[in-house]
Amino acid sequence: MTARVRTREEFIKALRDSHGAVAVVAEYLRKKAYQVTLMPNEEREDYKDRMKFVDNGDLLLGMPVEVKQDCKNAFSGPDDYPFPAVIVMSKHAWDNKKPKPLFVARVDKDLKCAVITRKETSRHWVVGPITDGRDGQTQQAYLCPIEHCKFINLKEPA
């Protein structure tokens, strides 16, 4: 038995009816402080053209990424990273972020390598004191054990 093919009118009605659900989800995410972009939907003229009109999703969610530079240390991976844990950021700064960054990239002084700490690793973080080398101030910061971080080579070809 062959499946019945929806008419163009049925397809367009279903597509247009879905806009309300998309708008509700977009508004929910916007209220959570996310940057939300509605993706374009094209309406096909003929069923035979349907594969040209497969969309790439309904919403595009802009996620923050935090970038910090280590101005004193060069490193190329976990073997020469100068510390047993990676400073994510000061505790008060992270706690007040809304929304939380997808990840924190800490770039070495030569801009060749970065260590990536994803927010999903937060269950492994500990709080400890760090002293800012620029002004000597000590504050509490989140620290992530190095084994939960990822190192990337910033100079490798795309």
Number of C-alpha atoms within 10 A of each C-alpha: 3 4 5 6 9 10 11 15 10 11 15 16 11 11 13 12 11 12 13 10 10 15 14 11 14 21 14 13 14 14 10 11 14 18 15 17 13 14 13 11 15 12 14 16 12 9 13 8 10 12 9 9 13 12 11 10 10 17 15 13 14 11 14 16 12 15 13 15 14 14 12 9 13 18 20 17 16 15 7 10 17 12 10 12 17 21 22 24 19 18 17 12 11 15 12 9 11 11 14 17 16 15 18 22 22 22 24 21 15 15 16 15 21 26 23 21 26 18 14 10 13 14 8 12 18 16 14 13 13 17 12 10 10 6 7 9 9 12 14 16 21 23 23 23 16 19 11 16 18 14 19 16 14 14 9 8 5 4
